């Protein structure tokens, strides 16, 4: 686990101790902190101890996935404490009879219903994504590119699935392609943009997004012709597809004299876009 520690603001802005796992790209949160907030118990450790016994007796798998990490205690010392990732934490919340937990239980039910609807009608997921991007302030041009990138990505992963790629191999191939065309793995690219849990593609410029799509389209087209079998053959195809995007990036950089891969993330990009709009339309400030 990395040393990065923080306090996430959850449950009406109450702090919850957390540790960011850079390798797995997820947060681990203090179970005790969440229980104290939800229950108001004077002895949250005792409450958690009783709940653990109950979960263990019920054969609940969530209990088995709890880990112990060092987090800063009230006395300032680093002590081991039980921690859960967000998925496990949401499951634990369902076992806590607290009015404060009810909004999260309702949210879980709503999300579950939406996901079922989306399996029946996949178009719903695209519409939901468009609405979310608009709410976050993304421009229509970027949104169109992003939605198209989802289709491109799906076509590529379908090819990988057909060739027998499994599990973590998907992430390895994605890293290979990213490193080939951009010069950075996905993790390095995210750190370059000062991102943690966020989706990297949601923080790409139009040009970055297009080049990433070019890499994936090229790899998909090559794969449909060569019919690779297994991870190694798929990796060769993935690298070749990404080389197409690398060549395009290098040619564009030579023409503009500017790097294509930028440090800016979505917040920076949206601020720049707003400034451009205000400059173009000074009367609408």
C-alpha positions as CSV (number, residue, x, y, z in Angstrom):
1,X,0.0,0.0,0.0
2,X,1.2,3.5,-0.7
3,X,1.8,6.0,2.0
4,X,-0.8,8.5,0.7
5,X,-3.4,9.1,3.4
6,X,-6.4,11.4,3.4
7,X,-9.8,12.0,5.0
8,X,-12.7,11.7,2.6
9,X,-15.8,13.8,3.2
10,X,-18.8,11.5,3.4
11,X,-22.1,11.4,5.3
12,X,-22.9,15.1,5.6
13,X,-19.3,16.2,5.4
14,X,-18.1,14.1,8.3
15,X,-14.5,13.0,7.8
16,X,-13.7,9.3,7.2
17,X,-10.1,8.2,7.4
18,X,-8.9,6.7,4.1
19,X,-5.9,5.3,2.3
20,X,-5.5,5.5,-1.4
21,X,-4.2,2.2,-3.0
22,X,-2.4,3.4,-6.1
23,X,-1.9,-0.1,-7.5
24,X,-5.6,-1.1,-7.3
25,X,-6.7,2.5,-7.9
26,X,-9.2,2.5,-5.1
27,X,-9.8,3.9,-1.6
28,X,-9.8,1.9,1.6
29,X,-11.9,3.5,4.3
30,X,-12.0,3.1,8.0
31,X,-15.0,0.9,9.0
32,X,-15.0,2.3,12.5
33,X,-15.3,5.9,11.3
34,X,-18.3,5.0,9.1
35,X,-20.0,3.0,11.9
36,X,-19.5,5.9,14.4
37,X,-21.1,8.3,12.0
38,X,-24.0,6.2,11.0
39,X,-24.9,4.8,14.5
40,X,-23.8,7.6,16.8
41,X,-22.6,4.8,19.1
42,X,-20.4,5.8,22.0
43,X,-18.5,2.6,21.4
44,X,-18.2,2.1,17.6
45,X,-15.5,-0.6,18.1
46,X,-17.9,-2.7,20.2
47,X,-20.6,-2.2,17.6
48,X,-18.3,-3.3,14.8
49,X,-17.1,-6.3,16.9
50,X,-20.7,-7.4,17.3
51,X,-21.5,-6.8,13.7
52,X,-18.5,-8.8,12.6
53,X,-19.7,-11.8,14.6
54,X,-23.1,-11.5,13.0
55,X,-21.7,-11.2,9.5
56,X,-19.4,-14.2,10.1
57,X,-22.2,-16.3,11.4
58,X,-24.3,-15.4,8.3
59,X,-21.4,-16.4,6.1
60,X,-21.3,-12.9,4.6
61,X,-18.3,-12.6,2.3
62,X,-17.8,-8.9,2.9
63,X,-16.4,-9.7,6.4
64,X,-13.7,-11.9,4.8
65,X,-12.6,-9.1,2.5
66,X,-11.9,-6.5,5.3
67,X,-8.2,-5.6,5.6
68,X,-6.2,-3.9,8.3
69,X,-4.3,-0.8,7.4
70,X,-2.3,1.7,9.4
71,X,-4.3,5.0,9.9
72,X,-3.8,7.9,12.2
73,X,-5.5,7.4,15.5
74,X,-6.9,10.3,17.7
75,X,-3.6,10.3,19.6
76,X,-1.7,11.0,16.4
77,X,-0.1,7.6,16.2
78,X,-0.4,5.2,13.3
79,X,-2.4,2.2,14.3
80,X,-3.9,-0.8,12.4
81,X,-7.6,-0.4,11.8
82,X,-10.2,-2.4,9.8
83,X,-10.7,-1.0,6.3
84,X,-13.1,-1.7,3.5
85,X,-13.2,-0.5,-0.2
86,X,-16.2,1.3,-1.4
87,X,-18.0,-1.8,-2.7
88,X,-17.6,-3.6,0.6
89,X,-18.5,-0.5,2.6
90,X,-21.8,-0.1,0.7
91,X,-22.6,-3.7,1.5
92,X,-21.8,-3.1,5.2
93,X,-24.1,-0.1,5.2
94,X,-27.0,-2.3,4.3
95,X,-26.4,-4.3,7.5
96,X,-26.6,-1.2,9.7
97,X,-30.1,-0.1,10.9
98,X,-29.6,3.6,11.0
99,X,-31.7,6.5,9.6
100,X,-28.4,8.0,8.2
101,X,-27.8,4.8,6.2
102,X,-31.3,4.9,4.6
103,X,-30.4,7.4,1.8
104,X,-27.5,5.1,0.8
105,X,-29.7,2.0,0.8
106,X,-32.2,3.8,-1.4
107,X,-29.4,5.0,-3.7
108,X,-28.1,1.4,-4.0
109,X,-31.6,0.1,-4.9
110,X,-32.0,2.9,-7.5
111,X,-28.6,2.1,-9.1
112,X,-29.3,-1.6,-9.1
113,X,-32.6,-0.9,-10.9
114,X,-30.9,1.3,-13.4
115,X,-28.3,-1.3,-14.2
116,X,-30.9,-3.9,-14.8
117,X,-32.7,-1.5,-17.2
118,X,-29.5,-0.9,-19.0
119,X,-28.9,-4.6,-19.7
120,X,-32.3,-4.8,-21.3
121,X,-31.9,-1.5,-23.3
122,X,-28.1,-0.6,-23.6
123,X,-29.1,2.8,-25.2
124,X,-30.1,3.9,-21.7
125,X,-26.5,3.8,-20.5
126,X,-25.4,6.0,-23.4
127,X,-28.2,8.5,-22.6
128,X,-27.3,8.5,-19.0
129,X,-23.7,9.1,-19.8
130,X,-24.6,12.1,-22.0
131,X,-26.7,13.6,-19.3
132,X,-24.0,13.2,-16.7
133,X,-21.3,14.7,-18.9
134,X,-23.6,17.7,-19.7
135,X,-24.2,18.2,-15.9
136,X,-20.5,18.2,-15.3
137,X,-20.1,21.0,-17.9
138,X,-18.5,19.1,-20.8
139,X,-19.0,20.6,-24.3
140,X,-21.1,18.8,-26.9
141,X,-18.2,18.2,-29.3
142,X,-16.2,16.5,-26.5
143,X,-19.3,14.5,-25.4
144,X,-19.8,13.2,-28.9
145,X,-16.2,12.1,-29.1
146,X,-16.4,10.5,-25.7
147,X,-19.6,8.5,-26.5
148,X,-18.0,7.3,-29.7
149,X,-14.9,6.2,-27.8
150,X,-17.1,3.9,-25.7
151,X,-18.2,2.2,-28.9
152,X,-14.7,1.9,-30.1
153,X,-13.5,0.5,-26.8
154,X,-16.3,-2.1,-26.8
155,X,-15.4,-3.3,-30.3
156,X,-11.7,-3.7,-29.2
157,X,-12.6,-5.6,-26.0
158,X,-14.9,-7.8,-28.0
159,X,-11.9,-8.8,-30.2
160,X,-9.8,-9.4,-27.1
161,X,-12.5,-11.6,-25.6
162,X,-12.8,-13.5,-28.9
163,X,-9.1,-14.1,-28.9
164,X,-9.1,-15.5,-25.4
165,X,-7.7,-12.6,-23.4
166,X,-8.7,-12.9,-19.7
167,X,-8.7,-11.0,-16.4
168,X,-5.8,-8.7,-15.8
169,X,-4.6,-9.2,-19.4
170,X,-7.2,-6.5,-20.5
171,X,-5.5,-4.0,-18.2
172,X,-2.0,-5.1,-19.5
173,X,-3.0,-4.7,-23.1
174,X,-4.5,-1.2,-22.3
175,X,-1.3,-0.2,-20.6
176,X,0.7,-1.5,-23.6
177,X,-1.3,0.6,-26.0
178,X,-1.2,3.7,-23.9
179,X,2.6,3.4,-23.4
180,X,3.1,2.9,-27.1
181,X,1.2,5.9,-28.5
182,X,1.5,8.4,-25.6
183,X,4.8,7.3,-24.0
184,X,3.1,6.6,-20.7
185,X,1.2,3.7,-19.1
186,X,-2.4,4.4,-18.0
187,X,-1.2,4.9,-14.4
188,X,1.6,7.2,-15.4
189,X,-0.8,9.1,-17.6
190,X,-3.2,9.6,-14.7
191,X,-0.5,10.8,-12.4
192,X,0.7,13.2,-15.1
193,X,-2.8,14.7,-15.1
194,X,-2.9,14.7,-11.3
195,X,-5.7,12.1,-11.2
196,X,-6.4,9.3,-8.8
197,X,-9.7,7.3,-9.1
198,X,-11.0,9.3,-12.0
199,X,-11.5,7.8,-15.5
200,X,-8.5,8.9,-17.6
201,X,-10.5,9.3,-20.8
202,X,-12.9,11.7,-19.0
203,X,-9.9,14.0,-18.6
204,X,-8.4,13.9,-22.1
205,X,-8.5,16.7,-24.6
206,X,-10.3,16.1,-27.9
207,X,-7.0,15.4,-29.6
208,X,-5.9,13.0,-26.9
209,X,-9.2,11.2,-27.1
210,X,-9.1,11.0,-30.9
211,X,-5.6,9.5,-30.9
212,X,-6.5,7.0,-28.2
213,X,-9.5,6.0,-30.4
214,X,-7.3,5.8,-33.4
215,X,-5.0,3.3,-31.6
216,X,-8.0,1.2,-30.6
217,X,-9.7,1.3,-34.0
218,X,-6.5,0.3,-35.7
219,X,-5.9,-2.6,-33.3
220,X,-9.5,-3.7,-33.8
221,X,-9.2,-3.7,-37.6
222,X,-5.9,-5.5,-37.5
223,X,-7.3,-8.1,-35.1
224,X,-10.3,-8.9,-37.3
225,X,-8.0,-9.7,-40.2
226,X,-5.3,-11.6,-38.3
227,X,-7.5,-13.4,-35.8
228,X,-4.9,-13.5,-33.0
229,X,-5.1,-16.3,-30.4
230,X,-4.2,-15.7,-26.8
231,X,-2.5,-12.8,-25.0
232,X,0.8,-12.7,-26.8
233,X,-0.6,-12.5,-30.3
234,X,-3.2,-10.0,-29.1
235,X,-0.4,-7.9,-27.6
236,X,1.5,-7.8,-30.9
237,X,-1.7,-6.6,-32.6
238,X,-2.4,-4.0,-29.9
239,X,1.2,-2.6,-30.2
240,X,0.9,-2.3,-33.9
241,X,-2.4,-0.5,-33.7
242,X,-1.0,1.9,-31.1
243,X,2.0,2.6,-33.4
244,X,-0.5,4.1,-35.9
245,X,-1.6,6.6,-33.2
246,X,2.0,7.2,-32.2
247,X,3.0,8.1,-35.7
248,X,0.0,10.5,-36.0
249,X,0.9,12.1,-32.6
250,X,4.5,12.6,-33.6
251,X,3.6,14.1,-37.0
252,X,1.1,16.5,-35.4
253,X,3.6,17.6,-32.7
254,X,6.2,18.2,-35.5
255,X,3.6,20.4,-37.3
256,X,2.4,22.4,-34.3
257,X,5.6,22.4,-32.2
258,X,3.4,21.6,-29.2
259,X,3.0,18.3,-27.2
260,X,-0.3,16.5,-27.7
261,X,-0.4,14.9,-24.3
262,X,-1.3,17.6,-21.8
263,X,-1.2,17.9,-18.0
264,X,-4.6,19.6,-18.0
265,X,-7.5,17.5,-16.6
266,X,-11.3,18.1,-16.9
267,X,-11.4,21.0,-14.4
268,X,-8.6,22.9,-16.2
269,X,-10.1,22.1,-19.6
270,X,-13.6,23.3,-18.6
271,X,-12.1,26.5,-17.2
272,X,-10.2,27.2,-20.4
273,X,-13.3,26.5,-22.5
274,X,-15.3,29.0,-20.3
275,X,-12.6,31.7,-20.9
276,X,-12.8,31.1,-24.6
277,X,-16.6,31.4,-24.6
278,X,-16.4,34.6,-22.6
279,X,-13.8,36.1,-24.9
280,X,-15.9,35.2,-28.0
281,X,-19.1,36.5,-26.3
282,X,-18.1,39.4,-24.0
283,X,-21.7,40.5,-23.6
284,X,-22.7,37.2,-22.0
285,X,-20.3,37.4,-19.1
